[in-house]
Amino acid sequence: MYVKEVFSIWRLLKGIWPGVLAVTTYAAVVFYLYQYHQWHFLIFPLSIISIVGTALSLLLGFRTNSAYDRWWEARKSWGAIVNDSRTLIRQSLAFIKTEPEEKKEIVHNITHLQIAWCYALCNTLRGDPVLVSANLHLNEQELEYVSKHSNVPNAILFLIQQRINDAYDKDYLHPLFFQNLDDTLSRLCDAMGQCERIKNTIFPTQYSFFVHFIIFLFTLILPMGLIDSIGRIAIPITFLISFLFFYVEGISYVMQSPFEGNHNDIPMTALSRTIEINLLQIIDASPIPDKILPKDGYIM
């Protein structure tokens, strides 16, 4: 686990090092011009720098919290998907009353449709080919049907609804049990909608640019306010402060997009495989696939 954490931090550091090194080099140039060329006009009031730094901290804190809220909402949505997927199959096994062979066929079909739905939703959110892994759980007619839809997960959910409706029409389901199954499908649809909302709602680019601009402005005037009082120590101080601000901004930038395949991405493939294993074990199906671990760098 520690190796994955170090790997994740290193990937983030690679993105911020150019900016941090550029600012540190700039601080060294400012010190050189002030110390050896007597460019005393480079001095900047430290009180103004303090005000800018305080405002920047508030802006950066708000941005980080907003990005984390998006990531955590996405994780909660997939946690609900895991639970409701198990609930759907458990309810199907308990509520559908008919001959054992027919019941087995209905429940197995609903199970494979639900597994296909999880993989299709995962692929859709990541922008991957939608039916990868999902096609293994669909028959030819189902594949032909969902391939005609722009929203494949929604089409698969409709197939599950149709299967439950057929069981209800044949009096295999009590009306109360049918309502419970319908409520579970509604929660799955809600979770899908939440994920799509996060995916399709872009974090305001104007706000991101403004925060990035203020960070650069602050790090540019910072050495001007320090060299008069602490001299050459202003260079490492500028390095440390700029590293802190750029690192926190980098964290918020990564976390604001939880479905883009970065190192803090929601491990949807691993979660989909966990759902597949759990559901197949519930219906005593085989073979059971191996578990997928979240990719290197994922930090929960």
N, C-alpha and C positions, 0 to 999 in steps of 0.2 A: 504493500500500500504506500509506503514511504517513497519507493521508486517512482510510482505513478504521480505522486504529489510533486516530487522534484521535476519530473518530466513536464508536468502541466505548467509549473512556475517558469521553467526554462522557455517553453514556447511563448509564454506571455512576455518574458523579458526580451526575447528576440525582437518583438514588435516595438518596444519602447526604447531600446538602447540607442538607436540613431538620434532620437530627439534629446535624450538625456546627455549624450556625448556632445551634441552640437551646442547645447546650452552651457555645458561645462567649459568647452573650448571658448565660447563667447565670454564667459566669466574670466578666463585666463587672459584673454585679449584686453578686456576692460581693465584688469589689474595692471597689466603691462603698460598700457597707455597712461594710466593714472600715476603709476609709480615712477616710470622712467622718462615719460614725455610731459609730465606735469599737466595732464588734461583734467584739471580740477572741475571743469564744467560737467564732468560725468557724474558728479555727486548728485544723488537723488534723496529727497527727504524720507527718512525711515518711517515716519508717521503715515505717509501716504501708502507706502508699501504694506504696512500693517493693515490698513483699511482694505486695500485690494486683496490681500491674503485672506482676511476674514470673510469677505464677500465670496471669494472663490471657494473657500471651504464649505460655505453654505450651499452654493450652487452644485458643487461636486457631490456633497452628501445627498442632496435631493436627487441627483441623477443616478447615483448608485442605488439608492433605495427604490427608485422607479424601475431600474433594470432588474433588481432582485425580485421585486413583486411580480414582474413578468415571468421570470424563471420559476418562481415558487408556484405560481398559478398553473403553469404548464406541468410541473411535477405533480401537483395535486390532481389535475385532470387525468393524468395517466395512472395515478394511484386509484382513482375512482374507476377507471376502465378495467384495471386488474380485478378489483373487487366485484364489479357488476358483471364481468364476463364469467366469473365463477358462480355468481348468483344465478345468472341466466340458465346455465346448464344444470345447476342443482335444482332449480325450480322446475325445469323441464322434466327431469327425472322423477321428481316427486309429484308433479301435478297432472301429467298426461296419463290417462287411464285407458288402456286398450290392450290388445293381445301383445305378449312379450316381443315377438318378432317385429311387429309393426311399430311398437313403441321404440324398440331399439333403432329401427331405420329412421324414425322421425328425430329422435334425440341425437343420433350420430350426424344427421344432416345439419341440424341446428348448430351442433358443436363445430363442425368443419367450416360452416359459414361464419361463425363467430371468430374462429382463428384467422380465416381469410380476411375478415374485416379489420382485425388488429394489424396485420401485416400491410394491408392496403392503406390504412390510415397513416401508419409509420412512413411508408414510401411516399405518400402524397405530401406529407409535411416536410420531408427532406428533399423533395423534388426528384426522387429516383423513379425508375420505371415502376408503375403502380402495382402491377400484378406479380412482381418478383416474390417468391415464396407463397403469396396468396393463391396463385394458380394451382398449387399442389393440393389445395383443399376445395377446389371447385370442379364440378363436372362440366362436360362440353356445353350443355345448355346454359348453365349458370355463367360460364366464361363468355359465351356469346352475348348473353343479356347484359352483363356488367360492362363489357367492352364498348357498348354503345353509349354509355353515360360519361359525361364529363366529370362527375363526382362518383367515382367507383365505390368508396366506402358507403356513401348514402344508398347506392343501388344494392349493395350487399345487405345493408340493414333492412331494406325493403323486402328482400328475399326471405330474411328471417321472419319478418312480420307476416308475410304471406304464409309461411310454413305454420306459424302459430295460429293464424286465422283459419287455415284448413283444418287443423286439429279441433279448433273450437266449433267450426261448422259441422264436424262429424260427431259432436258431443263427447269428444275425448277430454275436454277441459270444462271444469265448472266455471261459471261466469266470474266468480270471485278470483279464482286462480288465473283466469285469462287476464283480468285486470292487473294482477300482480306482475305477470310476465310483460304486459304492455308498459307498466310503470318502469320496469327494468330497462326495456328498450328505449324508453324516453330519456332515462338518465344517460344511457350510452350515447344517444343522439346529442344530448346537452354537452357532454364531455367533448364530443367531436366538434361541436360548434365553438366551444371555448378554445380548443386548440387552433381551429381555423382562424378565429378572431385574433389570437396572439400572432399567428403566422402572417396574416394579411395586414395587420396594423403596424405600420412602420414607426419606429421611434422617431420623434420629430427631429429631422436633420438640422433645422435651424438652431434648435437648442443644443444639439451635440456640437455643431460648429462653433457656437458662441462660447461654450465651456472650453473647448479646445483652444480657441483664440485667446481667451482670458488667461489660460495656463501659460501659453507662450509669452503673452504680454507681461505677466507677473514674473516669470523666470528671466525675462530680459532686463527688467528694472531692478530685480533683487540684488545682483552684485553691485549695482551703483549705490545702493543704500547701505552696503556692508563694508566696502573696501576702506572707507574713511575711518571706521572704528576698529575693525579687526584685521585689516590688511590682506595678506595672501590667504588667510584662513577663509576668506569669503569664497574661494574657489571650491574647496570640499563641501562647505555649507551649501552652496548653490547646487552642487551635485546631489547632495542628500535630499534637499527639499524638492528639487525638480523630479528626482526619482520617485519620491513619495506621491506627488501629484500625478505624474504620468502613469504610475503603476495602478493607482486607484481608478483613474480614468480608463485604463486598459481592462481592468476587471469589469467595470460597468459596461463597456462596449461588448465584451464577450458574452456577458450574462443576459443582455437585452434581446438576444436572438437564440432561444433555447432549442430551435429545431434546425440549425444550420450545419450540424456536423462538426462543430468545434469541440475543443477538449472539455468544455463544461456543458456539452449538449445533454439533453434528456436521453437516457439510454433506451430508446424506444425499441430497438431491435432486440435487446436483451430482455426487455419487459414482454415483448410479443412472444418470444420463445418461452419465457416462464409461463405465460398464459397458455400457450400451446401444450406444454408439458402437463400443467395442472388439469386442463380440460380433458386431454386424452387419458390421463390416469383416472379421472372421475368416471369415464364411460368404459374403462377397461379396454381401451384400444391399443394397438401396437402397430409398428414399433414406436417407442418413445424416443424423440430426438435428444441429443445432448444439450446441456445448458450452455448458453452463450454468456460470457462475462462481458461487462461494459468495457469498451475499448480503453487502451492506455491513456491516462491523463484525466479520465472522468473522476470528479471529486463530488461526492454526495454531501 
